Amino acid sequence: MGIIKKQAIPAAIVLYLGVALGYVNLVVLFPLALDPAQIGLLRFLMNTAMLIVPFAQLGMSNILIRFHPYFEDETAHRKFLFMAFGLPFVSFLLLFTLLFLFKAPLLALFENKSPLILEYYPVLLPLTFIMMYSGIVTSYSRTMMKVVYPNFFREFVSRLLVMVSILIFLKHLISFSQLVLLYVSSYAMVLLLLLNYTHRVKRYRFSISRSLIPVKQRKEIISFSLFSILASASSILVGTIDTIMLSAMAGLEKTGIYSVAFFIGLAIELPRRSIYQITSPLVAKAWANHDMVMLQKLYHKTSINQMIVGTLLFIGVWCNVDNIFALIPNGTIYAQGKYVVLFIGLGKLINMAAGNNSDLITNSKYFRFNFYSVGLLALLTVITNLIFIPVWGLTGAALASAFSLFIFNLSKFLFLLIKTGLQPFGFSAFKLILLGSITFLAGYYFPFMDSILLDIAIRYALIILTFIPGIYYWKVSEDINASIDHVLGKIGLK
């Protein structure tokens, strides 16, 4: 546990620094330096590459973590490492061939609405290759309990290099085509840093053999690989298909506007990652001990605490949404994404209100249901995008995401309730909804001021001073009350 704690805190700090840098890039520098179609192109390239990666990797990122304990002696380790790095290369070559053979019909999907994609289609291949091996090397570092530096390279350095590239473009020192190359090169540099770091921790040594994997483990690895490919692809599809379909059906300009608005709404869900890192081991232990009381307690606490944080962030963002767009460079263009922020924010709030449902299922004997539910979510996301985008454009893509997340979480809520009797909601959720409604009305209908920054400061202050004392005095969350009491005690007020 000491290693985990030692690695977890720096890794979390790096993650949040990277996210902050990502927001500066996408919400400030991109709108300042690029037009919406150019932003849309960069998002399309990255999201499409990430969607191809699970098929190119053959599940090796997960296989490395799952099976590395079986190959710890030197000879077996070398064979295992050769398989982990060699098979994805072969798979990538096959995918490269397929993408080349089906280039014409694939590009035909975008030629009317997003002709810029046709020009930059070749960039997809090196970007996919880079992201494929970045994932594999990162997983390899995790097998050695090394996560801080890989996180630093992938979450922070990559975004810093992209920021430098955008600033160079902003100074008119390079063309947009050169910027795209620099964009891809930024991730290539991160891959080189990852390879260098992991090699210094433990030298790469490969061994080629006709029998790379013992027969008794081969079947298990193949089965796990197929499951991993489908699960990873479904999960990534949910987060990327909206921009890909929007590019085909509405154009790259709408994709660019959508991407900026999406990232504003995404802020609501950020605290969820940290909570999962804390609760996951506790859930696994409770299942092992058949402690249903503890599982119910964790389910309720993650739900109500995430709801509180998510509600506060959602109200803060939505009550200030016009101010936020006014501060974004060329904000009048990106204000078209106002209701994207609303629906993405609602979708993420639903995710947070659902608590740790995925964690509860994953660590139980019903773990396969997570695969089926993610598959359902992926299918539902595609279908709803096909229906909503032609009617409502970029707002339709956001509505499709929110609706799909609602059905996704409802299915897991009902599954856990029927199979285990667990459910996360109580009277405290009703109190939170009532308090959130009062806070929203106070923040939303507060008169606008001439100064945008002053308006944001006063509006946020009003929201916080209405919401936090209400949470405390209505005793919505034991954990938050305990934290507030601790702070009040430190400053001598309790």
Secondary structure, DSSP 8 states (H G I E B T S, - for coil): -HHHHHHHHHHHHHHHHHHHHHHIIIIIIHHHHS-HHHHHHHHHHHHHHHHHHHHHHTTHHHHHHHHGGGG-SHHHHHHHHHHHHHHHHHHHHHHHHHHHHTHHHHHHTTTTT-THHHHHGGGHHHHHHHHHHHHHHHHHHHHTT--HHHHIIIIIIHHHHHHHHHHHHHTTSS-HHHHHHHHHHHHHHHHHHHHHHHHHHS-------S--S-HHHHHHHHHHHHHHHHHHHHHHHHHHHHHHHHHHHT-HHHHHHHHHHHHHHHGGGTHHHHHHHHHHHHHHHHHHTT-HHHHHHHHHHHHHHHHHHHHHHHHHHHHTHHHHHHHSTTHHHHGGGHHHHHHHHHHHHHHHHTTTHHHHHHTSTTTHHHHHHHHHHHHHHHHHHHHHHHHHHHHHHHHHHHHHHHHHHHHHHHHHHHHH------HHHHHHHHHHHHHHHHHHSS---SSHHHHHHHHHHHHHHHHHHHHHHTT--HHHHHHHHHHHHHTT--
